[in-house]
Each structure stands twice: as structure tokens, then as C-alpha cells.
Amino acid sequence: MNERFYGVGEPLIQRQRDQGIDAPAYLDLIAGLGCRAYRAWMHLTELLFDPLTPNPEEVARHRALLDRAAQMDIEVTAMSHEWFLPDKCQQRMGHAMPARDLTPGSLYMQALEMLEQSWYTMVSLFPQVAIWEVGNEWNLNAFLHPDGFLDSDMSHPFSADEKMDIAVDMMYFAARGIRRANPGARVASFSPALSTPGLGGDMPDYLPVMYGVAWTLDKVYSRIRSGRFWSTNTDDYFDLLAWHPYVFTNRDVPDADLFLDVDEPDQLWKSYNDAAYRVMRKYGDGHKQVLLTESGFTDCGHPDWERRYAAYNRKMLQIAAQLPYVRTLHNFRLLNENAMLRRGGIEDNQIGGLTEVYFGLFTDPEDGCRPRARAYAIQECTGSTADLDAIAKKLSLEED
């Protein structure tokens, strides 16, 4: 098994801004779990004022966290899912793009050029980062939509094919900026997730939603190989593949929440991932490694579900550890986030509300960062014997 197999994701710098935590110190929880990989949220629009200009305060925060990760030999995968837009767009930043128009000087081409410059500027600032993940769930309307979409009635998203045309463009320009800044860094693809028509996918609805990862990757690869884009060489777009193999319910229940009362990981969960890998092999990328950059369980605060999903998490890791193409599985996420309740309200559910609160391996910092059942399950898998309660107590005392 790769020594970087066990990982955790958490926007620690956001928590530092919101709650005043000592973000670098929270790497002790990750190390205590026995994990040697960390996925960091590093949005271009937070670390930079514009594509050319760093935000010194934000840079200093992230640099302190990344320097400590390097000292602790924790490999960092850094992800941004926001970017800047040209002045004549309705928005100045976010998850939006102008309509695809490859005419020189178009708003769309300006946006791609700004993206390349933004990645060049950011990557130049952080040589500590080993892997840059260039986007998040671009097969979903929430994370890739037309300029002004969120200020409209949201009735005219990009089609599934339009999103993938744009995603391939964006990966190429992002990778170009990253490689100019740090030829030694590795580029991970954007991370596709499930596919449903309501979220912006076009996969047949008789297939389980998680086959959407393979469905999306085939769209990506077929475009690259078509000769209609910037290069037919996949290396010019990414060095590693990333995707989000969450465990969802497959029960045919009207209005069921896919995240709740989920099925135990089994051969079907393995099949989702193997299907995506078969797409890689089909297009000659079977040698590339895969980052499962988000996967986890939410228990909505129910003790019975917490215990059940701890067992599911353990089984998921055991299955993934047998997949030779997987480099890292980043458990989502390190901490509960009570603020989701206050931001969105329980009725909003995703994103925000009760479902989103309880993905944490530890309780919220305001609740003392106590280890939850899934933390102990992961620790059993890694073999770590660290005292998680003692680490959490030390963090709480330091913040008091």
C-alpha cells in the first residue's frame, strides 16, 4: 500500500478565519489518525486579489500551515474551485464561466487566460504543495455554471456536454500555469462526482448515480483524444486523476436523500471506482494514479448511525486499499461544522444544514474536537496508537 494512502480533507484556514483556531496545530489530529496526506482548500480568489496580485495576509496563513505539513511529512493536495472572471462579466469571481467562445479576445478566452495566470501566481508562492487539484465537481451545476446563473432563476444551466467542453479547456489552461510556476508539482484533474439530471448530469437514470464518475471521465477523455481541443496528450491536462466516490443509498424511495441511511460499501462501490479506472485504461492512462479526494459519511448526529458508519468507513478503506490504482483516499472531513446549521438552516440540507454538519471525524472545535467513532475506525486501519483524546484536549486548552 502507498504510504500516502490514508488522507483527510478539511478547510483549516477557513476554520482559522471563522473560529480563530490555530490551523497548523490541527495537523496533529491528522497525524494522530495515522494519515500522511492532507487535502487543503486554497481558493484562487482568497489567496489572490486578482490573477497577478497575492493577498499577503492569506498567503502568510497558508504558508504557516503548509510549512508545518512539510515538517511533519504530510503530503498536501491543494484544491481551488473558484476563479476570477473578466470585468465585462456579470460576476467577478466564483464557479461561473462565460459562454464558450474560442475567438481571440472573447470574454471566454480572457477568463481562460486569467485562470492560467492565477494558477501561475499561486503555485509560485507555494513550492511546498506536491499536488494541485484544479477543480471540484465540475460535472455538477453548482460548481460550473453560466456567468450570472446564481442571480437568475437558475433555469438555464450549462448542459452536461457544455460543462465538459469548458472543463477540458480549464484543465489545460490551469495545468499550463501550474507547470510554468513549478515543473516539479503534479496536476490532478478536477474531481467528478455523482450524476443525476437534477444536479446537471445526463447519465441514464437507470444506472446507479456513482457511475457518473466513469460517465464523466469518458466525456473528458473523448474530448482530449478528439483533436478538437488544445492537445491530444492527456499529460498536458493532468498527471493524476481525482474523483469523489461517496457511498450513496440506491433504495428506490421517493424524495430519498442520497446521503442518508446509505448502503454498506461492497462490490458495487468497488465497481464504481473500477469503472472509472477502466475509462483511464481505455484511453491509455492506466499507469496514472488516482486520488479519491472526497469520500465520507454523515450521521446527522444520530449515535446509531455514527457507529454504523464507522464500520462502513473501515470497510470502504479496506476495499480501496486493494485497488492498485488508488494513491490516496481523503476522508471527508476532519471536523464537524456547526456553523452550517446557522448559515443554511436544517431545511436546506445541502449545502448547509444538518446533513453537512456531521461528516467530521472529530467534533467541532467549539465542542472540543472530541474524536468520533469514525476517527477510531480510521485509526484502526492505519495502526496508529496515538491518544486522540489527549491531542484534542491539548488543542482545546491551547485555544482557551
KATA-V995773 format. One record per pair of residues at least 12 apart in sequence whose C-alpha atoms are under 8 Angstrom apart, sorted by sequence separation. I is the first residue (numbers start at 1). J is the second residue. D is the distance in Angstrom with one decimal. If there is no record, write none. Layout:
i: (I/I)
j: (J/J)
d: (D/D)
This chain:
i: (46/47/82/83/85/145/146/175/203/247/248/249/250/297/317/340/341/360/361/81/82/98/145/196/221/249/250/340/341/361/362/12/81/97/144/195/248/249/340/361/194/195/247/248/141/194/195/196/247/297/340/341/141/193/194/195/247/296/340/371/89/145/171/194/195/247/339/370/371/88/144/171/193/194/337/338/370/192/193/337/86/139/192/336/337/371/8/247/336/370/7/167/336/337/369/370/86/139/192/245/335/336/368/369/85/86/138/139/192/334/335/336/368/85/138/333/334/335/336/337/338/369/8/84/245/332/333/334/335/336/337/369/6/7/10/12/13/86/245/332/333/334/335/336/368/6/7/8/9/10/11/12/85/138/335/5/6/7/8/9/10/11/84/213/335/4/5/6/7/8/9/10/84/213/365/4/5/7/83/213/3/4/51/50/292/295/335/83/210/290/291/293/294/295/296/297/38/40/42/43/44/210/289/290/291/292/293/294/295/296/36/37/38/39/40/41/42/43/44/45/134/288/289/290/291/292/293/294/295/296/36/37/38/39/40/41/42/43/44/45/210/259/260/287/289/290/291/292/293/294/35/36/37/38/39/40/41/43/44/45/259/260/286/291/24/37/39/43/44/134/160/24/134/159/160/23/24/27/158/159/160/208/31/157/24/261/24/132/95/96/97/99/241/243/245/265/13/45/95/96/97/98/99/189/240/241/242/243/244/246/247/264/277/13/45/95/96/97/98/189/239/240/241/242/243/244/245/246/247/270/95/96/97/187/188/189/191/192/193/194/240/241/242/243/244/245/246/247/265/266/270/78/96/187/188/189/190/191/192/193/194/240/242/243/244/246/265/76/77/96/138/164/168/186/187/188/189/190/191/192/193/76/77/78/79/80/81/96/132/134/137/138/139/140/167/186/187/188/189/190/191/193/266/75/76/77/78/79/80/81/130/131/132/133/134/135/136/137/138/139/186/188/300/75/76/77/78/79/80/81/115/119/123/127/130/131/132/133/134/135/136/137/140/164/165/168/300/77/79/80/91/129/130/131/132/133/134/135/136/137/139/164/168/299/300/79/90/91/112/116/120/124/131/133/142/298/300/301/70/89/90/112/115/116/119/120/123/124/127/133/141/161/165/172/214/298/300/115/116/118/119/120/123/140/141/213/214/217/298/299/113/116/117/120/121/140/169/176/298/299/314/67/112/116/120/139/140/168/169/175/211/214/215/218/297/298/313/66/81/115/116/139/175/210/214/217/221/297/298/51/63/66/175/213/214/217/296/310/311/314/318/51/172/211/310/313/314/317/52/172/211/214/309/310/313/51/52/59/100/171/306/307/310/311/51/54/171/306/307/310/314/50/51/53/54/306/52/168/48/51/4/44/48/44/47/139/44/260/259/191/133/39/9/9/37/39/38/37/30/5/1/5/7/8/9/5/6/7/8/9/10/4/5/6/7/8/9/10/4/5/6/7/8/9/10/2/6/8/9/10/2/8/33/33/21/33/34/19/33/32/35/34/33/34/34/33/32/32/33/32/32/33/32/29/32/29/28/29/26/25/6/22/21)
j: (58/59/94/95/97/157/158/187/215/259/260/261/262/309/329/352/353/372/373/94/95/111/158/209/234/262/263/353/354/374/375/26/95/111/158/209/262/263/354/375/209/210/262/263/157/210/211/212/263/313/356/357/158/210/211/212/264/313/357/388/107/163/189/212/213/265/357/388/389/107/163/190/212/213/356/357/389/212/213/357/107/160/213/357/358/392/30/269/358/392/30/190/359/360/392/393/110/163/216/269/359/360/392/393/110/111/163/164/217/359/360/361/393/111/164/359/360/361/362/363/364/395/35/111/272/359/360/361/362/363/364/396/34/35/38/40/41/114/273/360/361/362/363/364/396/35/36/37/38/39/40/41/114/167/364/35/36/37/38/39/40/41/114/243/365/35/36/37/38/39/40/41/115/244/396/36/37/39/115/245/36/37/84/84/326/329/369/118/245/325/326/328/329/330/331/332/74/76/78/79/80/246/325/326/327/328/329/330/331/332/73/74/75/76/77/78/79/80/81/82/171/325/326/327/328/329/330/331/332/333/74/75/76/77/78/79/80/81/82/83/248/297/298/325/327/328/329/330/331/332/74/75/76/77/78/79/80/82/83/84/298/299/325/330/64/77/79/83/84/174/200/65/175/200/201/65/66/69/200/201/202/250/74/200/68/305/69/178/142/143/144/146/288/290/292/312/61/93/143/144/145/146/147/237/288/289/290/291/292/294/295/312/325/62/94/144/145/146/147/238/288/289/290/291/292/293/294/295/296/319/145/146/147/237/238/239/241/242/243/244/290/291/292/293/294/295/296/297/315/316/320/129/147/238/239/240/241/242/243/244/245/291/293/294/295/297/316/128/129/148/190/216/220/238/239/240/241/242/243/244/245/129/130/131/132/133/134/149/185/187/190/191/192/193/220/239/240/241/242/243/244/246/319/129/130/131/132/133/134/135/184/185/186/187/188/189/190/191/192/193/240/242/354/130/131/132/133/134/135/136/170/174/178/182/185/186/187/188/189/190/191/192/195/219/220/223/355/133/135/136/147/185/186/187/188/189/190/191/192/193/195/220/224/355/356/136/147/148/169/173/177/181/188/190/199/355/357/358/128/147/148/170/173/174/177/178/181/182/185/191/199/219/223/230/272/356/358/174/175/177/178/179/182/199/200/272/273/276/357/358/173/176/177/180/181/200/229/236/358/359/374/128/173/177/181/200/201/229/230/236/272/275/276/279/358/359/374/128/143/177/178/201/237/272/276/279/283/359/360/114/126/129/238/276/277/280/359/373/374/377/381/115/236/275/374/377/378/381/117/237/276/279/374/375/378/117/118/125/166/237/372/373/376/377/118/121/238/373/374/377/381/118/119/121/122/374/121/237/118/121/75/118/122/119/122/216/122/355/355/293/242/293/293/294/328/330/330/330/334/321/321/326/328/329/330/327/328/329/330/331/332/327/328/329/330/331/332/333/328/329/330/331/332/333/334/327/331/333/334/335/328/334/375/376/365/378/379/365/379/379/382/382/382/383/384/384/384/385/386/386/387/388/388/388/391/391/391/392/395/395/382/399/399)
d: (7.0/6.0/4.8/6.8/7.3/5.7/6.4/6.4/6.9/7.5/7.6/6.7/7.7/6.4/7.8/4.6/4.5/7.8/7.4/7.9/5.4/7.8/5.8/6.3/7.8/4.2/7.2/5.3/6.2/5.6/6.8/7.8/6.8/7.4/7.9/5.2/5.2/5.2/7.4/4.9/5.2/6.6/6.6/6.5/6.5/4.6/7.4/7.9/7.0/7.4/6.8/7.1/7.3/7.0/7.0/4.5/7.8/7.0/5.9/6.4/7.4/7.7/6.9/4.9/7.4/6.7/7.8/7.9/6.5/7.5/6.8/7.4/6.6/6.1/7.7/5.7/6.3/7.8/5.5/4.9/6.6/6.7/5.5/5.4/7.1/7.5/6.9/7.1/5.2/5.9/7.9/7.9/6.0/7.5/5.4/7.8/6.5/6.4/6.8/7.9/7.3/4.1/6.7/7.7/7.9/6.0/6.9/7.1/7.7/7.9/4.0/7.2/7.0/5.4/7.8/5.8/5.0/5.7/6.3/7.9/6.6/7.9/7.1/7.1/7.5/6.4/5.0/5.0/4.9/5.1/5.6/7.4/7.4/5.1/7.9/7.4/7.9/7.9/7.1/7.1/6.4/6.1/5.7/4.7/5.8/4.8/6.0/6.5/5.7/6.6/5.8/7.8/7.3/6.8/5.5/7.8/6.2/4.3/5.1/4.4/6.2/5.0/6.8/6.9/7.6/7.4/7.6/6.3/5.4/6.2/6.3/7.1/7.0/7.8/7.4/5.4/7.5/7.4/6.6/7.9/7.3/5.7/7.2/7.1/7.2/7.4/7.3/7.9/6.8/5.9/6.1/7.5/7.2/6.7/5.6/7.7/6.6/6.8/6.0/6.9/6.1/7.6/5.2/4.7/5.7/6.1/6.1/5.4/5.4/4.9/7.0/5.1/6.1/5.8/6.2/6.0/5.6/4.2/7.9/6.2/6.7/7.3/5.9/5.5/5.0/4.6/5.0/5.9/5.4/7.1/4.6/4.6/4.9/4.7/4.7/5.2/5.2/6.2/6.2/5.7/7.9/7.5/7.3/7.8/5.8/7.1/6.1/6.1/7.6/5.3/7.9/6.2/5.9/6.2/5.7/6.2/6.2/5.7/5.8/6.6/7.1/7.4/8.0/7.7/6.7/7.6/7.2/7.5/7.8/6.6/6.1/4.6/7.8/6.9/5.4/6.4/7.8/7.1/7.9/7.8/6.1/6.8/8.0/7.7/6.2/7.8/7.7/8.0/7.6/7.7/7.3/6.7/7.3/7.8/6.8/6.3/7.0/7.0/5.3/5.6/6.4/5.8/7.8/7.3/5.7/6.5/5.7/6.7/5.7/7.2/7.4/5.8/7.7/6.8/7.9/5.2/4.9/5.3/5.3/5.4/6.9/5.3/4.8/4.7/5.3/5.9/7.0/4.7/7.4/7.0/6.5/5.2/5.2/7.7/5.3/7.7/7.6/7.4/6.2/7.8/5.7/6.2/5.7/6.1/4.9/5.7/6.2/7.5/6.7/7.9/7.5/6.8/4.9/5.0/5.9/6.4/7.7/4.7/5.0/5.0/7.8/7.2/6.1/7.3/5.9/7.9/5.8/7.9/6.6/7.4/6.9/7.8/6.4/7.7/5.2/4.6/5.1/6.3/4.1/6.2/6.7/5.5/6.4/6.3/6.0/6.9/7.1/7.6/7.4/7.3/6.6/7.3/5.9/7.7/7.9/5.9/6.4/5.5/5.6/7.5/6.2/7.9/7.9/7.6/5.9/4.6/5.0/4.6/6.0/4.9/8.0/5.8/6.3/6.2/6.4/7.0/5.3/5.1/6.3/7.1/7.4/6.1/5.7/6.6/6.5/5.7/5.9/6.0/5.9/5.4/7.5/6.0/6.0/7.1/5.3/4.7/5.1/4.6/6.0/4.1/5.1/4.5/7.6/6.7/7.9/7.5/5.4/6.6/6.6/7.4/6.4/7.2/6.3/5.7/5.9/6.0/5.3/6.4/6.9/5.7/7.5/6.3/7.4/7.4/8.0/7.7/6.2/6.4/7.6/5.0/4.4/5.0/6.7/6.2/7.5/6.2/7.1/6.3/6.7/6.8/5.7/6.4/6.7/5.0/5.2/5.3/5.8/6.7/7.9/7.9/5.9/7.7/7.5/7.2/7.4/7.0/5.3/6.1/7.6/7.5/5.6/7.9/6.7/5.4/5.1/7.6/7.8/6.9/7.7/5.8/7.1/6.5/6.0/6.6/7.4/5.1/7.4/7.5/4.9/7.1/7.9/6.9/6.3/4.5/5.1/6.8/6.8/7.9/7.5/6.9/5.4/5.7/7.7/6.0/7.9/4.4/6.7/6.4/7.4/7.9/7.7/6.6/5.8/6.1/4.0/6.8/6.8/5.5/7.7/6.0/7.2/7.3/6.8/6.2/7.6/7.9/6.6/5.6/7.7/5.6/7.7/7.4/6.4/7.3/4.2/7.1/6.2/7.6/6.9/4.7/7.8/6.5/7.1/7.8/7.4/5.6/6.5/7.8/6.9/5.4/7.9/6.0/8.0/6.9/4.1/7.5/7.4/6.3/7.6/5.7/6.8/7.4/7.9/7.6/7.5/7.4/6.1/7.7/7.8/6.8/7.3/6.7/7.5/7.4/7.4/7.0/7.1/7.9/7.6/7.3/7.7/7.3/7.7/7.3/7.4/6.9/7.1/7.5/7.7/7.5/6.6/7.5/6.2/7.7/5.7/5.4/5.9/5.6/4.4/6.1/7.2/6.6/4.0/5.7/4.1/4.6/5.4/5.5/5.8/5.9/6.6/6.0/6.2/5.2/5.5/6.1/7.9/6.2/6.2/7.2/7.7/6.2/6.8/7.8/7.7/6.7/6.2/8.0/5.0/7.9/7.2/5.4/7.2/6.9/5.0/6.2/6.8/7.8/7.3/5.2/7.2/7.5/6.2/7.1/7.7/6.7/7.0/7.3/7.5/7.3/7.4/7.6/6.8)
